[in-house]
Amino acid sequence: MNTPVGVLLSGSGTNLQALLDAAAEGTSFRIAVVISNRRDAHGLERARQAGVPAVWIPHRGKEREAHEAELVAALREHGAEWVALAGYMRLLKTTLLAAFPQRVLNIHPALLPSFPGTHGQRQAFEYGVRIAGCTLHFVDHGTDTGPIIAQGAVPVLPDDDEDALKARILGLEHELYPRVLRWAVEGRLRIDGRRVHVDLPEGEEAFVWAR
Amino acid sequence: MNTPVGVLLSGSGTNLQALLDAAAEGTSFRIAVVISNRRDAHGLERARQAGVPAVWIPHRGKEREAHEAELVAALREHGAEWVALAGYMRLLKTTLLAAFPQRVLNIHPALLPSFPGTHGQRQAFEYGVRIAGCTLHFVDHGTDTGPIIAQGAVPVLPDDDEDALKARILGLEHELYPRVLRWAVEGRLRIDGRRVHVDLPEGEEAFVWAR
């Protein structure tokens, strides 16, 4: 039985697509609902194309906790047991995290704790690092501060511009997110303070390097 | 003609050894003097073994700028044109950096800007990152904040303790430091704001990944 997962997003949803593709190929999760705070988020269209309920829950003019209560209601209505953030541009506060304790994941396009917040790739590019990457982590109340599950690293090449770096990192994101979400729903993750222990399947690793 | 370099250190000097070994095998720099603020630093003994002048310049009881003026005098006395920090546990202020503008390099055992300051490996281990590393950078007035020249990345493996991680990172440090110092003395580095452009020799790169 595949575990139902809810995805929250605000944008194009390429990471949602990676999760939908993994689900279509067969894995231990399925995407039960996709929710966006933006009606025009392309991720909602990806959901519809895959036959997944796509829900617009605007945040404008609402108290943050009231908005989150609506998210929780929609997630529960569709039976979601885990929540995967995939480019969701709102900070989460108490209501949603309390409803899904240690069951909310996020992907960030930087090697945390470097470059939290928006535009991680741009921050890395402008700082002049030689190695950039992405991070899968549990969500806590901070901005990209939760316990780290997996990371991927890529070089910043001499001729890169910001878009080239962004695309290279995105390739890793699409590789890591389905892997980590599978570990999550299979009960392979255990949080121990700041560290996350993974009961790794044979031949899998919690890091990846790509050129 | 090999360019004379001065090395500052406070401890065992394994990175000094990597530089001495590279110089012995033949490269475009030579170590002209090794200076320590600690008399018992094993790095001084490594220098003597290699026939390199080893100088103890204590910092206790001296104003910081006065101490740095002594460092500058010793570096100049031995003809140093570049300065390589190799585990030098004092912050540099105006005097030394003004005497060697954009000619002071440092190695830090973390993927900066993550985990600056002391015990970068321990900070990374305790934070729970999956990818750690080291950074070669120009020294500025901040703590490990100068423009980045090269970085190396390693995974943090499930069975690692802090010492295992430290050793894995050290392997990269010893690989990168002689390479970067050679680029420096050969005039291959150009600082452009926060970014460093490297005129890379054929087949060389400003990053490395190792398992």
Interface residues (C-beta under 8 A of the other chain):
Chain A: L111 L112 P113 S114 F115 E126 Y127 G128 V129 R130 I131 G133 P147 I148 I149 A150 Q151 G152 A153 P155 V156 P158 G193 R194 R195 V196 H197 V198 L200 E205 A206 F207 W209
Chain B: L111 L112 P113 S114 F115 E126 Y127 G128 V129 R130 I131 G133 P147 I148 I149 A150 Q151 G152 A153 P155 V156 P158 G193 R194 R195 V196 H197 V198 L200 E205 A206 F207 W209
